[in-house]
Amino acid sequence: MPPTFQAFRAAITSSQPATALDLGRPGLRVLIAVGALAVATAAFFVWRSQPTPEPLAPPPAIAPLTPSPTAKVTVQVAGKIRKPGVYLLPQGSRVTDVVTAAGGLKHGAATGSLNLARRLIDGEQIVVGAPAAAAAAGSPAVDPATTILDLNSATSDQLEDLPGVGEVLAARIAEFRATHGGFTSVDQLREVSGIGPRKYEEIKPKVRV
């Protein structure tokens, strides 16, 4: 080959740009690993940037509407009861509760049309042993505390409604009436065994002849 051609070839070779660096297989593996790490890092930060849902707070508990344990009802008891009067009982009590508090029924007395299972109403009056007609809806109840009894027509049960008069004393009044042909005056009650001056003064305003 002539010297001039060799010089021309060397000049052409020296004028070409340098070729890219050949990394080989180890370098290629490093690049792949770096790329995979970059992708994983980017995915992690994207996942972290997503909003996290907050759990909803449970609704506030609603307390049941129950009557206060300190609530009371005031009830008057009259009629064929051992201890008539005004009683204070817990709210929600029944008629049977106030009957028990008043000592129960008099001997031989019946509740009549009284509903013992009924809930008590504040301020009401309960007449134990009242006839069904008096207990019917719209019928006024008979209050023994304000009733004036006729000594010649009152029954033994009615006589027991008098102050301080029980079953035995009521029977004595009825027996005196039968043996004397009836009462001619209220003062004759003093002649009945078991009625002293004090008890007579309590009974006198409640009876007539």
CORQUI-V820402 format. One record per pair of residues at least 6 apart in sequence whose C-alpha atoms are under 8 Angstrom apart, sorted by the first residue. I is the first residue (numbers start at 1). J is the second residue. If there is no record, write none. Layout:
<<I/J> <I/J>>
This chain:
<<67/91> <69/90> <69/91> <70/90> <71/90> <71/91> <72/88> <72/89> <72/90> <72/91> <72/122> <73/88> <73/89> <73/90> <73/91> <73/120> <73/121> <73/122> <73/123> <74/86> <74/87> <74/88> <74/89> <74/121> <74/122> <74/123> <74/124> <75/86> <75/87> <75/88> <75/89> <75/98> <75/120> <75/121> <75/122> <75/123> <75/124> <75/125> <75/126> <76/84> <76/85> <76/86> <76/87> <76/123> <76/124> <76/125> <76/126> <77/84> <77/85> <77/86> <77/87> <77/98> <77/99> <77/102> <77/125> <77/126> <77/127> <77/128> <78/84> <78/85> <78/125> <78/126> <78/127> <78/128> <78/143> <78/144> <78/145> <79/127> <79/128> <79/129> <79/130> <79/143> <79/144> <79/161> <80/105> <80/106> <80/109> <80/110> <80/127> <80/128> <80/129> <80/157> <80/160> <80/161> <81/99> <81/102> <81/103> <81/104> <81/105> <81/106> <81/128> <82/102> <82/103> <82/104> <82/105> <82/106> <83/102> <83/103> <83/104> <84/102> <85/102> <87/98> <87/101> <87/102> <89/98> <91/120> <92/119> <92/120> <93/119> <93/120> <94/116> <94/117> <94/118> <94/119> <94/120> <95/115> <95/116> <95/117> <95/118> <95/119> <95/120> <96/116> <96/117> <99/105> <105/111> <105/128> <106/167> <107/167> <109/129> <109/157> <110/128> <110/129> <111/128> <111/129> <111/130> <112/128> <112/129> <112/130> <112/131> <112/132> <113/129> <113/130> <113/131> <113/132> <113/135> <114/128> <114/129> <114/130> <114/135> <127/141> <127/142> <127/143> <130/141> <130/142> <133/139> <134/140> <134/141> <134/142> <135/141> <144/161> <144/162> <146/206> <147/206> <148/205> <148/206> <148/207> <148/208> <149/158> <149/159> <149/206> <149/207> <149/208> <150/207> <150/208> <150/209> <151/182> <151/183> <151/186> <151/207> <151/208> <151/209> <152/177> <152/182> <152/183> <152/209> <155/174> <156/167> <156/170> <156/171> <156/174> <157/167> <157/170> <159/165> <159/170> <160/166> <160/167> <160/169> <160/170> <162/203> <162/206> <163/199> <163/202> <163/203> <164/199> <164/202> <169/193> <169/194> <172/192> <172/193> <173/189> <173/192> <176/182> <176/192> <177/183> <183/209> <184/209> <185/208> <185/209> <186/204> <186/207> <186/208> <186/209> <189/195> <189/200> <190/196> <190/197> <190/200>>
